Amino acid sequence: MAQDISFNVRSNNGDPLRVGAWRFEGDGSGPKVHLQAGVHADEIAGMLVLHLLMQRLQVAEAEGRLKSQVTVVPQANPLGIGQFRQGRLLGRFHDATGHNFNRGFDQSAAMNPPSTNIQEWQKSLAQLASSADVMLDLHTDDEALPYLYVHRSFWPRGRELAAAMKMDVAIIWDDGGDGSFEESIIAPWLRKGVSERQMAATLELRGQGDVSDRFAEQDADGLYAWLCSYGVIDEALTLGDWPVEVMEMGQMETILAPQPGVLIFEKDLGDFVEEGQRFARILRCPGDPSSEVVLVAEQAGRMVTRYRDRLVSQGMVVAKFTGSRVSRHWRGGLLDPN
């Protein structure tokens, strides 16, 4: 039976908020694992995936096949979950401070004591994962193909994870600098030298609207199979092969909206475009044909993500594409700096 290790953090007005967390002990022979979803509270898909996976971990533990201690936090962010505004959950940023929930974990973890409730939450969550050998952080994008975000130190072992999860793209990064959860957890590993036992990645489970039993069961199956292959569960499962396109971070091409307006996509997720080929347009002033701007691809590649809403403000990310060369806009850092 999983041990309930839930903890409380303070809401903006000081009331306790529960972070649900459970730990399966296993027999201790496998690597310690930390799994979580919903650091950005509006990224829902991983919550259902971990809900389903916990049921399978329960069975494996009861049958004596669980080799590892596994900590699961299916809904990691109670601060963001409560941020409904006019029917929409706004869970990427903390309302009270404007802080991105997945930035600054390194600073919060170093504070003793934390000075704000978001720092308190970040420190507690980071401490929960601090002893793990394997850390997987489940996210979703706006609208997206499933893709893996992984530090170079964990490649090529990350390919098996991407294939098990049927992820179309794996994006390899080197430097972050903004203190994301993943970055803060692996920082001490990188200083000491990453061992073969260690693995960390961010899993982008398609788009925010892609929450269904079918997708969740597929993802839970893939995650379970990968955990078996990694020595967490004693069960012989064959990892299926899957064509994963491997991209350097700097080769990802991000297209921003040059003006506000009605966003009309002419290409779908996964479509291949040639350099200079149009893929969308923005109509700033309906009724005025001259206000329409056509968006074209910076280089040849596949559309990996696109903006979920169809009314866009200036400067928003319209789409991201794979590429074959370093983007002229690349300045280092994270895929999504904000």
Contacts in CASP RR format, 6 or more apart in sequence:
PFRMAT RR
TARGET T0000
AUTHOR 0000-0000-0000
METHOD contacts of the structure
MODEL  1
MAQDISFNVRSNNGDPLRVGAWRFEGDGSGPKVHLQAGVHADEIAGMLVL
HLLMQRLQVAEAEGRLKSQVTVVPQANPLGIGQFRQGRLLGRFHDATGHN
FNRGFDQSAAMNPPSTNIQEWQKSLAQLASSADVMLDLHTDDEALPYLYV
HRSFWPRGRELAAAMKMDVAIIWDDGGDGSFEESIIAPWLRKGVSERQMA
ATLELRGQGDVSDRFAEQDADGLYAWLCSYGVIDEALTLGDWPVEVMEMG
QMETILAPQPGVLIFEKDLGDFVEEGQRFARILRCPGDPSSEVVLVAEQA
GRMVTRYRDRLVSQGMVVAKFTGSRVSRHWRGGLLDPN
1 58 0 8 1.000
1 61 0 8 1.000
2 22 0 8 1.000
2 23 0 8 1.000
2 24 0 8 1.000
2 54 0 8 1.000
2 57 0 8 1.000
2 58 0 8 1.000
2 61 0 8 1.000
2 72 0 8 1.000
3 22 0 8 1.000
3 23 0 8 1.000
3 24 0 8 1.000
3 25 0 8 1.000
4 20 0 8 1.000
4 21 0 8 1.000
4 22 0 8 1.000
5 21 0 8 1.000
5 22 0 8 1.000
5 23 0 8 1.000
5 71 0 8 1.000
5 128 0 8 1.000
6 18 0 8 1.000
6 19 0 8 1.000
6 20 0 8 1.000
6 21 0 8 1.000
6 22 0 8 1.000
7 18 0 8 1.000
7 19 0 8 1.000
7 20 0 8 1.000
7 21 0 8 1.000
7 124 0 8 1.000
7 128 0 8 1.000
8 16 0 8 1.000
8 17 0 8 1.000
8 18 0 8 1.000
8 19 0 8 1.000
9 16 0 8 1.000
9 17 0 8 1.000
9 19 0 8 1.000
9 78 0 8 1.000
9 79 0 8 1.000
9 117 0 8 1.000
9 120 0 8 1.000
9 121 0 8 1.000
9 124 0 8 1.000
10 16 0 8 1.000
10 17 0 8 1.000
10 117 0 8 1.000
10 120 0 8 1.000
11 17 0 8 1.000
11 78 0 8 1.000
11 79 0 8 1.000
11 117 0 8 1.000
12 79 0 8 1.000
12 95 0 8 1.000
12 96 0 8 1.000
12 117 0 8 1.000
14 117 0 8 1.000
17 78 0 8 1.000
17 79 0 8 1.000
18 78 0 8 1.000
19 73 0 8 1.000
19 75 0 8 1.000
19 76 0 8 1.000
19 77 0 8 1.000
19 78 0 8 1.000
19 121 0 8 1.000
19 124 0 8 1.000
19 125 0 8 1.000
20 73 0 8 1.000
20 74 0 8 1.000
20 75 0 8 1.000
21 71 0 8 1.000
21 72 0 8 1.000
21 73 0 8 1.000
21 128 0 8 1.000
22 54 0 8 1.000
22 71 0 8 1.000
22 72 0 8 1.000
23 69 0 8 1.000
23 70 0 8 1.000
23 71 0 8 1.000
23 72 0 8 1.000
24 57 0 8 1.000
24 58 0 8 1.000
24 61 0 8 1.000
24 66 0 8 1.000
24 69 0 8 1.000
24 70 0 8 1.000
24 71 0 8 1.000
24 72 0 8 1.000
25 61 0 8 1.000
25 66 0 8 1.000
25 69 0 8 1.000
26 61 0 8 1.000
26 64 0 8 1.000
26 66 0 8 1.000
26 67 0 8 1.000
26 68 0 8 1.000
26 69 0 8 1.000
26 70 0 8 1.000
27 64 0 8 1.000
27 66 0 8 1.000
27 67 0 8 1.000
28 67 0 8 1.000
28 68 0 8 1.000
28 69 0 8 1.000
29 67 0 8 1.000
29 68 0 8 1.000
30 67 0 8 1.000
30 68 0 8 1.000
30 231 0 8 1.000
30 232 0 8 1.000
31 68 0 8 1.000
31 132 0 8 1.000
31 133 0 8 1.000
31 134 0 8 1.000
31 197 0 8 1.000
31 198 0 8 1.000
31 199 0 8 1.000
31 230 0 8 1.000
31 231 0 8 1.000
31 232 0 8 1.000
32 68 0 8 1.000
32 69 0 8 1.000
32 70 0 8 1.000
32 71 0 8 1.000
32 131 0 8 1.000
32 132 0 8 1.000
32 133 0 8 1.000
32 134 0 8 1.000
33 68 0 8 1.000
33 69 0 8 1.000
33 70 0 8 1.000
33 71 0 8 1.000
33 132 0 8 1.000
33 133 0 8 1.000
33 134 0 8 1.000
33 135 0 8 1.000
33 136 0 8 1.000
33 227 0 8 1.000
33 232 0 8 1.000
34 71 0 8 1.000
34 73 0 8 1.000
34 128 0 8 1.000
34 129 0 8 1.000
34 132 0 8 1.000
34 134 0 8 1.000
34 135 0 8 1.000
34 136 0 8 1.000
34 185 0 8 1.000
35 50 0 8 1.000
35 53 0 8 1.000
35 70 0 8 1.000
35 71 0 8 1.000
35 72 0 8 1.000
35 73 0 8 1.000
35 135 0 8 1.000
35 136 0 8 1.000
35 138 0 8 1.000
35 223 0 8 1.000
36 50 0 8 1.000
36 72 0 8 1.000
36 73 0 8 1.000
36 74 0 8 1.000
36 76 0 8 1.000
36 125 0 8 1.000
36 129 0 8 1.000
36 136 0 8 1.000
36 137 0 8 1.000
36 138 0 8 1.000
36 181 0 8 1.000
37 43 0 8 1.000
37 45 0 8 1.000
37 46 0 8 1.000
37 47 0 8 1.000
37 49 0 8 1.000
37 50 0 8 1.000
37 73 0 8 1.000
37 74 0 8 1.000
37 75 0 8 1.000
37 76 0 8 1.000
37 137 0 8 1.000
37 138 0 8 1.000
37 139 0 8 1.000
38 44 0 8 1.000
38 46 0 8 1.000
38 47 0 8 1.000
38 75 0 8 1.000
38 76 0 8 1.000
38 77 0 8 1.000
38 138 0 8 1.000
38 139 0 8 1.000
39 76 0 8 1.000
39 77 0 8 1.000
39 101 0 8 1.000
39 102 0 8 1.000
39 125 0 8 1.000
39 137 0 8 1.000
39 139 0 8 1.000
39 181 0 8 1.000
40 77 0 8 1.000
40 91 0 8 1.000
40 92 0 8 1.000
40 101 0 8 1.000
40 102 0 8 1.000
40 139 0 8 1.000
41 75 0 8 1.000
41 77 0 8 1.000
41 78 0 8 1.000
41 79 0 8 1.000
41 80 0 8 1.000
41 81 0 8 1.000
41 82 0 8 1.000
41 83 0 8 1.000
41 89 0 8 1.000
41 91 0 8 1.000
41 92 0 8 1.000
41 101 0 8 1.000
42 80 0 8 1.000
42 89 0 8 1.000
42 90 0 8 1.000
42 91 0 8 1.000
42 92 0 8 1.000
42 208 0 8 1.000
43 138 0 8 1.000
43 139 0 8 1.000
43 140 0 8 1.000
43 205 0 8 1.000
43 208 0 8 1.000
44 140 0 8 1.000
44 208 0 8 1.000
44 209 0 8 1.000
44 211 0 8 1.000
45 138 0 8 1.000
45 140 0 8 1.000
45 205 0 8 1.000
45 206 0 8 1.000
45 207 0 8 1.000
45 208 0 8 1.000
45 209 0 8 1.000
45 210 0 8 1.000
45 211 0 8 1.000
45 215 0 8 1.000
45 216 0 8 1.000
45 219 0 8 1.000
46 74 0 8 1.000
46 138 0 8 1.000
46 139 0 8 1.000
46 140 0 8 1.000
46 205 0 8 1.000
46 216 0 8 1.000
46 219 0 8 1.000
47 74 0 8 1.000
47 75 0 8 1.000
47 138 0 8 1.000
48 211 0 8 1.000
48 216 0 8 1.000
49 138 0 8 1.000
49 205 0 8 1.000
49 216 0 8 1.000
49 219 0 8 1.000
49 220 0 8 1.000
49 223 0 8 1.000
50 72 0 8 1.000
50 73 0 8 1.000
50 74 0 8 1.000
50 138 0 8 1.000
50 220 0 8 1.000
51 74 0 8 1.000
51 216 0 8 1.000
52 216 0 8 1.000
52 217 0 8 1.000
52 220 0 8 1.000
53 72 0 8 1.000
53 220 0 8 1.000
53 223 0 8 1.000
53 224 0 8 1.000
54 72 0 8 1.000
54 74 0 8 1.000
56 220 0 8 1.000
56 224 0 8 1.000
57 66 0 8 1.000
57 70 0 8 1.000
57 72 0 8 1.000
57 233 0 8 1.000
60 66 0 8 1.000
60 233 0 8 1.000
60 234 0 8 1.000
60 235 0 8 1.000
64 234 0 8 1.000
65 233 0 8 1.000
65 234 0 8 1.000
65 235 0 8 1.000
66 232 0 8 1.000
66 233 0 8 1.000
66 234 0 8 1.000
67 231 0 8 1.000
67 232 0 8 1.000
67 233 0 8 1.000
67 234 0 8 1.000
68 231 0 8 1.000
68 232 0 8 1.000
68 233 0 8 1.000
70 227 0 8 1.000
70 232 0 8 1.000
71 128 0 8 1.000
71 129 0 8 1.000
71 132 0 8 1.000
73 125 0 8 1.000
73 128 0 8 1.000
75 81 0 8 1.000
76 125 0 8 1.000
77 91 0 8 1.000
77 101 0 8 1.000
77 121 0 8 1.000
78 121 0 8 1.000
79 94 0 8 1.000
79 101 0 8 1.000
79 117 0 8 1.000
79 118 0 8 1.000
79 121 0 8 1.000
80 89 0 8 1.000
80 90 0 8 1.000
80 91 0 8 1.000
80 94 0 8 1.000
80 95 0 8 1.000
80 101 0 8 1.000
81 89 0 8 1.000
81 91 0 8 1.000
82 89 0 8 1.000
83 89 0 8 1.000
83 90 0 8 1.000
83 91 0 8 1.000
83 95 0 8 1.000
84 90 0 8 1.000
91 101 0 8 1.000
92 100 0 8 1.000
92 101 0 8 1.000
93 99 0 8 1.000
93 100 0 8 1.000
93 101 0 8 1.000
94 100 0 8 1.000
94 101 0 8 1.000
94 118 0 8 1.000
96 117 0 8 1.000
96 118 0 8 1.000
97 116 0 8 1.000
97 118 0 8 1.000
99 118 0 8 1.000
100 338 0 8 1.000
101 118 0 8 1.000
102 180 0 8 1.000
102 181 0 8 1.000
103 178 0 8 1.000
103 179 0 8 1.000
103 180 0 8 1.000
104 122 0 8 1.000
104 178 0 8 1.000
104 179 0 8 1.000
104 180 0 8 1.000
104 184 0 8 1.000
105 122 0 8 1.000
105 125 0 8 1.000
105 126 0 8 1.000
105 179 0 8 1.000
105 180 0 8 1.000
105 181 0 8 1.000
105 183 0 8 1.000
105 184 0 8 1.000
106 179 0 8 1.000
106 183 0 8 1.000
106 184 0 8 1.000
106 187 0 8 1.000
107 119 0 8 1.000
107 179 0 8 1.000
108 114 0 8 1.000
108 118 0 8 1.000
108 119 0 8 1.000
108 120 0 8 1.000
108 122 0 8 1.000
108 123 0 8 1.000
108 126 0 8 1.000
109 122 0 8 1.000
109 123 0 8 1.000
109 126 0 8 1.000
109 127 0 8 1.000
109 184 0 8 1.000
111 119 0 8 1.000
111 123 0 8 1.000
113 120 0 8 1.000
114 120 0 8 1.000
114 122 0 8 1.000
114 123 0 8 1.000
125 181 0 8 1.000
126 181 0 8 1.000
126 184 0 8 1.000
126 185 0 8 1.000
129 135 0 8 1.000
129 181 0 8 1.000
129 185 0 8 1.000
130 185 0 8 1.000
132 185 0 8 1.000
133 195 0 8 1.000
133 197 0 8 1.000
133 198 0 8 1.000
133 199 0 8 1.000
134 198 0 8 1.000
134 199 0 8 1.000
134 200 0 8 1.000
134 230 0 8 1.000
134 232 0 8 1.000
135 182 0 8 1.000
135 185 0 8 1.000
135 186 0 8 1.000
135 199 0 8 1.000
135 200 0 8 1.000
135 201 0 8 1.000
136 161 0 8 1.000
136 199 0 8 1.000
136 200 0 8 1.000
136 201 0 8 1.000
136 202 0 8 1.000
136 203 0 8 1.000
136 223 0 8 1.000
137 181 0 8 1.000
137 182 0 8 1.000
137 200 0 8 1.000
137 201 0 8 1.000
137 202 0 8 1.000
137 203 0 8 1.000
138 202 0 8 1.000
138 203 0 8 1.000
138 205 0 8 1.000
139 202 0 8 1.000
139 203 0 8 1.000
139 204 0 8 1.000
139 205 0 8 1.000
140 204 0 8 1.000
140 205 0 8 1.000
140 206 0 8 1.000
140 207 0 8 1.000
140 208 0 8 1.000
140 209 0 8 1.000
140 210 0 8 1.000
141 147 0 8 1.000
141 204 0 8 1.000
141 206 0 8 1.000
141 207 0 8 1.000
141 208 0 8 1.000
141 305 0 8 1.000
142 207 0 8 1.000
142 208 0 8 1.000
142 305 0 8 1.000
142 306 0 8 1.000
142 307 0 8 1.000
142 308 0 8 1.000
142 317 0 8 1.000
143 206 0 8 1.000
143 207 0 8 1.000
143 208 0 8 1.000
143 209 0 8 1.000
143 269 0 8 1.000
143 305 0 8 1.000
143 306 0 8 1.000
143 307 0 8 1.000
143 308 0 8 1.000
144 204 0 8 1.000
144 206 0 8 1.000
144 207 0 8 1.000
144 269 0 8 1.000
144 304 0 8 1.000
144 305 0 8 1.000
144 306 0 8 1.000
145 167 0 8 1.000
145 168 0 8 1.000
145 169 0 8 1.000
145 206 0 8 1.000
145 269 0 8 1.000
145 270 0 8 1.000
145 302 0 8 1.000
145 304 0 8 1.000
145 305 0 8 1.000
146 165 0 8 1.000
146 166 0 8 1.000
146 167 0 8 1.000
146 168 0 8 1.000
146 203 0 8 1.000
146 204 0 8 1.000
146 205 0 8 1.000
146 206 0 8 1.000
147 167 0 8 1.000
147 168 0 8 1.000
147 169 0 8 1.000
147 170 0 8 1.000
147 171 0 8 1.000
147 204 0 8 1.000
147 304 0 8 1.000
148 158 0 8 1.000
148 161 0 8 1.000
148 162 0 8 1.000
148 165 0 8 1.000
148 167 0 8 1.000
148 169 0 8 1.000
148 170 0 8 1.000
148 171 0 8 1.000
148 201 0 8 1.000
148 202 0 8 1.000
148 203 0 8 1.000
148 204 0 8 1.000
148 244 0 8 1.000
149 171 0 8 1.000
149 173 0 8 1.000
149 182 0 8 1.000
149 201 0 8 1.000
149 202 0 8 1.000
149 203 0 8 1.000
149 204 0 8 1.000
149 335 0 8 1.000
150 158 0 8 1.000
150 161 0 8 1.000
150 162 0 8 1.000
150 170 0 8 1.000
150 171 0 8 1.000
150 172 0 8 1.000
150 173 0 8 1.000
150 200 0 8 1.000
150 201 0 8 1.000
150 202 0 8 1.000
151 172 0 8 1.000
151 173 0 8 1.000
151 174 0 8 1.000
151 182 0 8 1.000
151 186 0 8 1.000
151 190 0 8 1.000
151 200 0 8 1.000
152 172 0 8 1.000
152 173 0 8 1.000
152 174 0 8 1.000
153 186 0 8 1.000
153 189 0 8 1.000
153 190 0 8 1.000
153 193 0 8 1.000
153 194 0 8 1.000
154 194 0 8 1.000
154 198 0 8 1.000
154 199 0 8 1.000
154 200 0 8 1.000
154 201 0 8 1.000
155 170 0 8 1.000
155 172 0 8 1.000
155 246 0 8 1.000
157 199 0 8 1.000
158 170 0 8 1.000
158 199 0 8 1.000
158 201 0 8 1.000
159 170 0 8 1.000
159 244 0 8 1.000
159 246 0 8 1.000
160 226 0 8 1.000
160 229 0 8 1.000
160 239 0 8 1.000
161 199 0 8 1.000
161 201 0 8 1.000
161 203 0 8 1.000
161 226 0 8 1.000
162 170 0 8 1.000
162 242 0 8 1.000
162 244 0 8 1.000
163 239 0 8 1.000
163 240 0 8 1.000
163 241 0 8 1.000
163 242 0 8 1.000
163 244 0 8 1.000
164 222 0 8 1.000
164 223 0 8 1.000
164 225 0 8 1.000
164 226 0 8 1.000
164 229 0 8 1.000
164 239 0 8 1.000
164 240 0 8 1.000
164 242 0 8 1.000
165 203 0 8 1.000
165 219 0 8 1.000
165 222 0 8 1.000
165 223 0 8 1.000
165 226 0 8 1.000
166 218 0 8 1.000
166 222 0 8 1.000
166 242 0 8 1.000
167 203 0 8 1.000
167 204 0 8 1.000
167 242 0 8 1.000
167 244 0 8 1.000
168 243 0 8 1.000
168 244 0 8 1.000
168 245 0 8 1.000
168 270 0 8 1.000
168 302 0 8 1.000
168 304 0 8 1.000
169 244 0 8 1.000
169 245 0 8 1.000
169 246 0 8 1.000
169 247 0 8 1.000
169 302 0 8 1.000
169 304 0 8 1.000
169 322 0 8 1.000
170 244 0 8 1.000
170 245 0 8 1.000
170 246 0 8 1.000
170 247 0 8 1.000
171 247 0 8 1.000
171 248 0 8 1.000
171 249 0 8 1.000
171 252 0 8 1.000
171 335 0 8 1.000
172 246 0 8 1.000
172 247 0 8 1.000
172 248 0 8 1.000
172 249 0 8 1.000
173 249 0 8 1.000
173 333 0 8 1.000
173 334 0 8 1.000
173 335 0 8 1.000
174 249 0 8 1.000
175 332 0 8 1.000
175 333 0 8 1.000
176 183 0 8 1.000
176 332 0 8 1.000
176 333 0 8 1.000
176 334 0 8 1.000
177 183 0 8 1.000
177 333 0 8 1.000
177 334 0 8 1.000
178 333 0 8 1.000
178 334 0 8 1.000
178 337 0 8 1.000
180 202 0 8 1.000
180 334 0 8 1.000
182 200 0 8 1.000
182 201 0 8 1.000
182 202 0 8 1.000
185 200 0 8 1.000
186 194 0 8 1.000
186 198 0 8 1.000
186 200 0 8 1.000
189 195 0 8 1.000
189 198 0 8 1.000
189 200 0 8 1.000
199 230 0 8 1.000
205 215 0 8 1.000
205 219 0 8 1.000
206 215 0 8 1.000
207 308 0 8 1.000
208 308 0 8 1.000
209 308 0 8 1.000
224 233 0 8 1.000
224 237 0 8 1.000
225 237 0 8 1.000
225 238 0 8 1.000
225 239 0 8 1.000
225 240 0 8 1.000
226 239 0 8 1.000
227 233 0 8 1.000
228 234 0 8 1.000
228 235 0 8 1.000
228 236 0 8 1.000
228 237 0 8 1.000
229 237 0 8 1.000
229 239 0 8 1.000
245 302 0 8 1.000
245 322 0 8 1.000
247 322 0 8 1.000
247 323 0 8 1.000
248 326 0 8 1.000
249 330 0 8 1.000
249 332 0 8 1.000
249 333 0 8 1.000
249 335 0 8 1.000
250 326 0 8 1.000
250 327 0 8 1.000
250 330 0 8 1.000
250 332 0 8 1.000
251 322 0 8 1.000
251 323 0 8 1.000
251 324 0 8 1.000
251 325 0 8 1.000
251 326 0 8 1.000
251 327 0 8 1.000
252 304 0 8 1.000
252 320 0 8 1.000
252 321 0 8 1.000
252 322 0 8 1.000
252 323 0 8 1.000
252 327 0 8 1.000
252 335 0 8 1.000
253 297 0 8 1.000
253 298 0 8 1.000
253 299 0 8 1.000
253 301 0 8 1.000
253 320 0 8 1.000
253 321 0 8 1.000
253 322 0 8 1.000
253 323 0 8 1.000
253 327 0 8 1.000
253 329 0 8 1.000
254 317 0 8 1.000
254 319 0 8 1.000
254 320 0 8 1.000
254 327 0 8 1.000
254 329 0 8 1.000
254 335 0 8 1.000
255 295 0 8 1.000
255 297 0 8 1.000
255 298 0 8 1.000
255 317 0 8 1.000
255 318 0 8 1.000
255 319 0 8 1.000
255 320 0 8 1.000
255 321 0 8 1.000
256 315 0 8 1.000
256 316 0 8 1.000
256 317 0 8 1.000
256 318 0 8 1.000
257 263 0 8 1.000
257 282 0 8 1.000
257 307 0 8 1.000
257 312 0 8 1.000
257 313 0 8 1.000
257 314 0 8 1.000
257 315 0 8 1.000
257 316 0 8 1.000
257 317 0 8 1.000
257 318 0 8 1.000
258 282 0 8 1.000
258 293 0 8 1.000
258 295 0 8 1.000
258 314 0 8 1.000
258 315 0 8 1.000
259 282 0 8 1.000
259 284 0 8 1.000
259 293 0 8 1.000
259 314 0 8 1.000
260 282 0 8 1.000
260 284 0 8 1.000
260 311 0 8 1.000
260 312 0 8 1.000
260 313 0 8 1.000
260 314 0 8 1.000
261 282 0 8 1.000
261 283 0 8 1.000
261 284 0 8 1.000
261 311 0 8 1.000
261 312 0 8 1.000
261 313 0 8 1.000
262 282 0 8 1.000
262 283 0 8 1.000
262 286 0 8 1.000
262 310 0 8 1.000
262 311 0 8 1.000
263 280 0 8 1.000
263 281 0 8 1.000
263 282 0 8 1.000
263 307 0 8 1.000
263 309 0 8 1.000
263 310 0 8 1.000
263 311 0 8 1.000
263 312 0 8 1.000
263 318 0 8 1.000
264 280 0 8 1.000
264 281 0 8 1.000
264 282 0 8 1.000
264 283 0 8 1.000
264 310 0 8 1.000
265 279 0 8 1.000
265 280 0 8 1.000
265 306 0 8 1.000
265 319 0 8 1.000
266 278 0 8 1.000
266 279 0 8 1.000
266 280 0 8 1.000
266 281 0 8 1.000
267 273 0 8 1.000
267 279 0 8 1.000
267 280 0 8 1.000
267 303 0 8 1.000
268 303 0 8 1.000
269 303 0 8 1.000
269 304 0 8 1.000
269 305 0 8 1.000
269 306 0 8 1.000
270 302 0 8 1.000
270 303 0 8 1.000
270 304 0 8 1.000
271 279 0 8 1.000
271 302 0 8 1.000
271 303 0 8 1.000
272 300 0 8 1.000
272 301 0 8 1.000
272 302 0 8 1.000
273 279 0 8 1.000
273 297 0 8 1.000
273 300 0 8 1.000
273 301 0 8 1.000
273 302 0 8 1.000
273 303 0 8 1.000
273 321 0 8 1.000
274 297 0 8 1.000
274 300 0 8 1.000
275 297 0 8 1.000
275 298 0 8 1.000
275 299 0 8 1.000
275 300 0 8 1.000
276 296 0 8 1.000
276 297 0 8 1.000
276 298 0 8 1.000
277 296 0 8 1.000
277 297 0 8 1.000
278 294 0 8 1.000
278 295 0 8 1.000
278 296 0 8 1.000
278 297 0 8 1.000
279 295 0 8 1.000
279 296 0 8 1.000
279 297 0 8 1.000
279 303 0 8 1.000
279 319 0 8 1.000
280 294 0 8 1.000
280 295 0 8 1.000
280 306 0 8 1.000
280 318 0 8 1.000
280 319 0 8 1.000
281 292 0 8 1.000
281 293 0 8 1.000
281 294 0 8 1.000
281 295 0 8 1.000
282 292 0 8 1.000
282 293 0 8 1.000
282 295 0 8 1.000
282 312 0 8 1.000
282 318 0 8 1.000
283 291 0 8 1.000
283 292 0 8 1.000
284 291 0 8 1.000
284 292 0 8 1.000
284 293 0 8 1.000
285 291 0 8 1.000
295 318 0 8 1.000
295 319 0 8 1.000
297 321 0 8 1.000
298 321 0 8 1.000
298 327 0 8 1.000
298 328 0 8 1.000
298 329 0 8 1.000
299 321 0 8 1.000
299 323 0 8 1.000
299 324 0 8 1.000
299 325 0 8 1.000
299 327 0 8 1.000
300 323 0 8 1.000
300 324 0 8 1.000
301 321 0 8 1.000
301 322 0 8 1.000
301 323 0 8 1.000
301 324 0 8 1.000
302 321 0 8 1.000
302 322 0 8 1.000
303 319 0 8 1.000
303 320 0 8 1.000
303 321 0 8 1.000
304 319 0 8 1.000
304 320 0 8 1.000
304 321 0 8 1.000
304 322 0 8 1.000
305 317 0 8 1.000
305 319 0 8 1.000
305 320 0 8 1.000
306 318 0 8 1.000
306 319 0 8 1.000
306 320 0 8 1.000
307 316 0 8 1.000
307 317 0 8 1.000
307 318 0 8 1.000
307 319 0 8 1.000
312 318 0 8 1.000
317 336 0 8 1.000
320 335 0 8 1.000
END
